[in-house]
Amino acid sequence: MNALAAAQISLSPKPVPAPSGVRVLPPRGLNTSIYLDLNHFSRQTAWAHSFMHAYALWLGPVLLAAVFVVAYALAWWRRAPRAAALLVLGGIGTIVALGLNQLIAHGAEELRPYATHPHVLVLVAKANDYSFPSDHSVVAGGLTASLLLVVGTAAWRRGTARHLAGSWGRGSAKSAAIWVLAVVNIVLGLFLCFARVYVGAHYPGDVVAGYLFSSLVVVVVSLLRPLAFWLADALEPTVFGLILQRPGVA
């Protein structure tokens, strides 16, 4: 029996040890106090737990991605290849930010807040990785910054076919639609950052840093837009132009 028990123990999965590192990054007092206050608020709002659990895990990123895809589809439908190219560039920047985020996390080595405060309420599965910055907030910041770059580019508001807006005139319904999508993404992204703290997975500094860092990376990557626009113009008359705009006479 002893040998059988030993065999069963050896075959059972071994728990993954939690990483060691910094308990909480600066500003320590502000990070801790806001986190604990929101955790107390979470305890008092049990009616929202199911929704916040889903939103913090998958619903928030899915909605952000859906709005981004709708913006791309709108640019494609309106035959604005440069706008579509800039959105593609923003998506690439978001992916780059996610990769760089892993390096930052292993450099900062901040423990998850529930590792430092084991008594807190946690509404999601506990992960054995580092807390700073938040991957979810990186996605939120990157996708939102991508839309804002398209909206904020001066060429977007010009009515010529050679600029971002294509046939979108200033003040047109379609131009207003992209503004609405950008605002929606801001709201969804900021709420996702709030949700990650609400469910107990991150400190406020984690989500703020991830959001701002990803936005900065997207802005830097967008400096390649002359190349992206050149490629869009080169691909426009070819079969690959269908990726950036629907067929038809502009």
Beta strands, then each sheet from edge to edge (+ up, - down):
end
